Amino acid sequence: SLQDQFDNLEKHTQWGIDVLEKYIKFVKERTEIELSYAKQLRNLSKKYQPKKNSKEEEEYRYTSTRAFLATLNEMNDYAGQHEVISENMTSLITGELTRYVQELKQERKSHFHDGRKAQQHIETCWKQLEASKRRFERDCKEADRAQQYFEKMDADINVTKADVEKARQQAQLRHQMAEDSKAEYSSTLQKFNSEQHDHYYTHIPTIFQKIQEMEERRIVRIGESMKTFAEVDRQVIPIIGKCLDEITKAAESVDHKNDSQLVIEAFKSGFEPPGDIDFEDFTQPMKRAVSESSLSNSRGEGKSEPKFGGKSKGKLWPFIKKNKLMSLLTSPHQPPPPPPASASPSAVPNGPQSPKQQKEPLSHRFNEFMTSKPKIHCFRSLKRGGAGPEDFSNLPPEQRRKKLQQKVDELNKDIQKEIDQRDALTKMKDVYIKNPQMGDAASVDQRLAELGQNIEKLRLEAQKFEGWLAEVEGRLPMRTEQARRQSGLYEAQNTSTVNSCAQDRESPDGSYTEEQSQETEMKVPATDFDDEFDDEEPLPTIGTCKALYTFEGQNEGTISVAEGEMLYVIEEDKGDGWTRIRRNEDEEGYVPTSYVEVYLDKNAK
């Protein structure tokens, strides 16, 4: 039936709208995936970007790491194209189709409303025709009965003439009513037939045609959206291709030779390789020859003492005087004696015994010293990440020169900034003087004075570093130890024992000794030992101490002290139980740490 066709069309068009809404949902989820992917790419690029003012930022001077940085930047642009895909799909597909679905629903509702209205109209006409037909049929039957009654009355001789006339009139009335019903039924039938023709040949086909056009537009629209779906992706392909081309270009710019050269420049020390090791002749029965790079005389053999040589080599042994070196090499290795039970030295009849000397060759003691783990303060501070000396004397020459140059450049930039500020304030002051209503000229005087002081401080600081830089580059003569002490860096640079900070020792020709690598050349000719080391300055004091008990240092390397005596501390206890002290310029040595009360200078290093 026609009603069934309307039901089928209604179901089909609703299914079409559901398909469209499903496609809209699909595109919306695709845009969310694109946005999420772009966000993850951006986060990934940001995660691996070098942090400002960090070691990672310095590493990006190499071509390989710069190529990686370019890759990160291109990935950021790559993510931006996926955001473009999401935005275009949202505006061109999701938004447009959502509006179209609303319009489609309204149009579909209107068409089916017209169809139902036409169906109801034809049904009403049919009902009217049926009513007219039943009325005509009823009137015809009533007219037949009235006619039959009249004829019966007319044939009966017992009926009065009046009754016959009355029956005749009733029959005529019924007959007239039947004729009227017939005419009405005929008219209604003609009208219904006309309406039915229009319904099936005009109204319903028109509605079906509109529904068909609506459905075809929906199909065309979803096809166009699918095409747009592909075009949005295709539009960003050239830009994505450029991003990939840039990544390829960055990868091709990687230069292994350049990176290797940068590593060489970064870690070049400036040290010269050590000289050849001389042959040691042990066939001498009384006295052995010692090479320039080893020390083999034992402490107890012979009366001649080892001497560090050789100005001819252009290098100085970076430690101490002769008596200081012997004291170092014979310093106690065993635990110190415990303090006496009573405060009086008489409680210990013979006094605490200093440790016995190890009867081993001096060369063996030196080799043990050179191969033992150094307790160098500046090395430990560097391992802990602490700051080194201000003049970078703990670095090799080439690295020190670079650091000093960098510091000088930074100071010059700071000076220029301060000068620019001063010039700006000076101009402002001139304006205030010429136009007092704009401001008080005296209000900037204090700031100008502060800037002048800052500039002067920075210039002095720059001159100090320029002096060190010139010294490294060999433009100025070597500074004396007194000049080092005046600069406030003497204690940080000239600690001469093994357990203190390594020195920045330079030979007269500007070369450096290799204290940090522990490969210092040790030369022991028969002369010039005292001449080389008598010129060395004594170790700086790092505090004072008070003797709690009397200690009679009888063996070499120790020093005797009296109870209550005040002395200078030149080396702290390094964990072996001994503290190094000095009484005067020529008397110094080790005492048990438990025998003295130490007062360290906070500013000493």
Salt bridges, closest charged atoms under 4 A:
GLU21 OE2 - LYS105 NZ 2.87
GLU34 OE2 - ARG30 NE 2.79
GLU34 OE1 - HIS82 ND1 2.57
GLU83 OE2 - ARG42 NE 2.93
GLU96 OE2 - ARG99 NH2 2.51
GLU96 OE1 - ARG221 NH2 3.77
GLU107 OE2 - HIS111 NE2 3.30
GLU107 OE2 - ARG217 NH2 2.31
GLU137 OE2 - LYS141 NZ 3.65
GLU142 OE2 - ARG145 NH2 2.15
GLU165 OE2 - ARG168 NH2 1.95
GLU179 OE2 - HIS175 NE2 3.91
GLU184 OE2 - ARG135 NH2 2.32
GLU195 OE1 - HIS121 NE2 2.86
ASP198 OD1 - HIS197 ND1 3.92
GLU215 OE2 - HIS12 NE2 3.42
GLU215 OE2 - ARG218 NH2 2.41
GLU231 OE2 - ARG234 NH1 2.86
ASP233 OD2 - ARG30 NH2 2.80
GLU265 OE1 - LYS268 NZ 3.62
GLU292 OE1 - LYS313 NZ 3.32
GLU301 OE2 - ARG288 NH2 3.87
GLU305 OE1 - LYS322 NZ 3.64
GLU360 OE1 - HIS364 NE2 3.52
GLU360 OE2 - ARG365 NE 3.54
GLU390 OE2 - LYS464 NZ 2.87
ASP391 OD2 - ARG400 NH2 3.37
GLU398 OE2 - ARG401 NH2 2.82
ASP445 OD1 - LYS429 NZ 2.76
GLU450 OE1 - ARG447 NH1 3.32
GLU461 OE1 - LYS464 NZ 3.55
GLU471 OE1 - ARG479 NE 2.84
GLU473 OE1 - ARG475 NH1 1.93
GLU481 OE2 - ARG484 NE 3.80
GLU481 OE2 - ARG505 NH1 3.53
ASP504 OD2 - ARG400 NH1 2.89
GLU506 OE2 - ARG400 NH1 3.49
GLU521 OE1 - LYS523 NZ 3.86
ASP530 OD1 - LYS322 NZ 3.03
GLU536 OE1 - ARG505 NH1 3.20
GLU537 OE1 - ARG485 NH2 3.32
GLU565 OE2 - ARG583 NE 2.63
GLU571 OE1 - ARG580 NH1 3.72
GLU587 OE1 - ARG583 NH1 3.20
GLU588 OE2 - ARG580 NH2 3.02
GLU588 OE1 - ARG582 NE 3.28
